[in-house]
Amino acid sequence: MKINFYATLRQVVGGKTIELDLPTPVTVQHMLAALLVRFPGLRHELIAPDGALYPHVHVFINGRDVQYLADSLDTALGPADTVNIFPPVGGGAQ
């Protein structure tokens, strides 16, 4: 599956897009765990001390934010799905 990263996350993974081959069926949670193995630096950016995804991090599956999907992080993913991961976005100085 294709995973796109935005803003500061690109520096952690070394680019805008990566391909991740995972056996199916796989969930968003499994995909995130695989990303943390491949890119350990993402843990600090994505995962809170309690092990949950930070609420200000947004993961989109085929254009839909997983926090609004019925199965949330348990949503099934397929090899043709596109994942977009956004870090928190802040405003500028006044």
Beta strands, then each sheet from edge to edge (+ up, - down):
strand 1: 2-5
strand 2: 17-19
strand 3: 26-27
strand 4: 58-61
strand 5: 64-65
strand 6: 76-77
strand 7: 82-86
sheet 1: 2+ 1- 7- 4+ 5-
sheet 2: 3+ 6-
end
